[in-house]
Amino acid sequence: MHSREAKNITVDAIVDEQTCPKGMIAIPGGTFRMGSDRHYPEEAPVHRVTVSSFFIDSTPVTNRQFKEFVKATGHVTFAETPPNPKDYPGALPHMIYAGSLVFVPPSRQVDLSHWGEWWTFLKGAN
């Protein structure tokens, strides 16, 4: 992971690829429409979002690299952060816990239009 090399560079000042740390690419900031009014309710409404420029590794991060990053920075993933019950009014208390979707290969042929056939929410996944 090359993010440590980018620590002291202001990403909003990116002019071109020349300013990028080795192994990374610059993604220019901009404004886009985020969300959907035609799919899941939590995606609505469509709204404008502006993001700053940023660097991203030019290759996928390996599990080993991510482990090193976590060890060096103390980073805690969203999946490891217990949700605040106030953010989920009406949710049953036993349903509010840290976790993540994990891939579970189906043991049989499944309908590919139903993602729940091969993804499951796992309490404590990290």
MORAGI-V685599 format. One record per residue. N is the residue number from 0. RES is the residue in one small letter. PHI is phi in radians with two decimals (999 if undefined). Layout:
# MORAGI-V685599
n=N res=RES phi=PHI
n=N res=RES phi=PHI
This chain:
# MORAGI-V685599
n=0 res=m phi=999
n=1 res=h phi=-1.86
n=2 res=s phi=-1.08
n=3 res=r phi=-1.10
n=4 res=e phi=-1.19
n=5 res=a phi=-1.54
n=6 res=k phi=-0.93
n=7 res=n phi=-1.73
n=8 res=i phi=-1.87
n=9 res=t phi=-1.38
n=10 res=v phi=-1.21
n=11 res=d phi=-1.18
n=12 res=a phi=-1.58
n=13 res=i phi=-1.05
n=14 res=v phi=-1.84
n=15 res=d phi=-2.76
n=16 res=e phi=-1.09
n=17 res=q phi=-1.11
n=18 res=t phi=-1.53
n=19 res=c phi=-1.34
n=20 res=p phi=-1.13
n=21 res=k phi=-0.97
n=22 res=g phi=1.46
n=23 res=m phi=-2.16
n=24 res=i phi=-2.21
n=25 res=a phi=-1.63
n=26 res=i phi=-1.92
n=27 res=p phi=-1.22
n=28 res=g phi=-1.22
n=29 res=g phi=3.05
n=30 res=t phi=-2.06
n=31 res=f phi=-2.55
n=32 res=r phi=-1.59
n=33 res=m phi=-2.06
n=34 res=g phi=1.81
n=35 res=s phi=-2.71
n=36 res=d phi=-1.75
n=37 res=r phi=-2.10
n=38 res=h phi=-2.14
n=39 res=y phi=-1.36
n=40 res=p phi=-0.98
n=41 res=e phi=-1.23
n=42 res=e phi=-1.54
n=43 res=a phi=-1.58
n=44 res=p phi=-1.49
n=45 res=v phi=-1.07
n=46 res=h phi=-2.56
n=47 res=r phi=-1.45
n=48 res=v phi=-2.28
n=49 res=t phi=-2.01
n=50 res=v phi=-2.09
n=51 res=s phi=-1.38
n=52 res=s phi=-1.10
n=53 res=f phi=-2.69
n=54 res=f phi=-1.75
n=55 res=i phi=-2.47
n=56 res=d phi=-1.04
n=57 res=s phi=-1.40
n=58 res=t phi=-2.26
n=59 res=p phi=-1.03
n=60 res=v phi=-1.45
n=61 res=t phi=-1.41
n=62 res=n phi=-1.04
n=63 res=r phi=-1.09
n=64 res=q phi=-1.10
n=65 res=f phi=-1.14
n=66 res=k phi=-1.05
n=67 res=e phi=-1.11
n=68 res=f phi=-1.09
n=69 res=v phi=-1.08
n=70 res=k phi=-1.09
n=71 res=a phi=-1.32
n=72 res=t phi=-1.97
n=73 res=g phi=1.32
n=74 res=h phi=-0.94
n=75 res=v phi=-2.06
n=76 res=t phi=-1.33
n=77 res=f phi=-1.01
n=78 res=a phi=-1.16
n=79 res=e phi=-1.66
n=80 res=t phi=-1.68
n=81 res=p phi=-1.07
n=82 res=p phi=-1.16
n=83 res=n phi=-1.49
n=84 res=p phi=-0.95
n=85 res=k phi=-1.13
n=86 res=d phi=-1.41
n=87 res=y phi=-2.30
n=88 res=p phi=-1.04
n=89 res=g phi=1.55
n=90 res=a phi=-1.29
n=91 res=l phi=-1.20
n=92 res=p phi=-0.93
n=93 res=h phi=-1.30
n=94 res=m phi=-1.71
n=95 res=i phi=-1.81
n=96 res=y phi=-2.72
n=97 res=a phi=-1.24
n=98 res=g phi=3.06
n=99 res=s phi=-2.77
n=100 res=l phi=-1.25
n=101 res=v phi=-2.26
n=102 res=f phi=-1.37
n=103 res=v phi=-2.21
n=104 res=p phi=-1.03
n=105 res=p phi=-1.18
n=106 res=s phi=-1.55
n=107 res=r phi=-2.50
n=108 res=q phi=-1.20
n=109 res=v phi=-2.26
n=110 res=d phi=-1.30
n=111 res=l phi=-1.21
n=112 res=s phi=-1.46
n=113 res=h phi=-2.01
n=114 res=w phi=-1.05
n=115 res=g phi=-1.15
n=116 res=e phi=-1.31
n=117 res=w phi=-2.32
n=118 res=w phi=-2.08
n=119 res=t phi=-2.43
n=120 res=f phi=-1.45
n=121 res=l phi=-2.02
n=122 res=k phi=-1.11
n=123 res=g phi=1.41
n=124 res=a phi=-1.10
n=125 res=n phi=-2.54
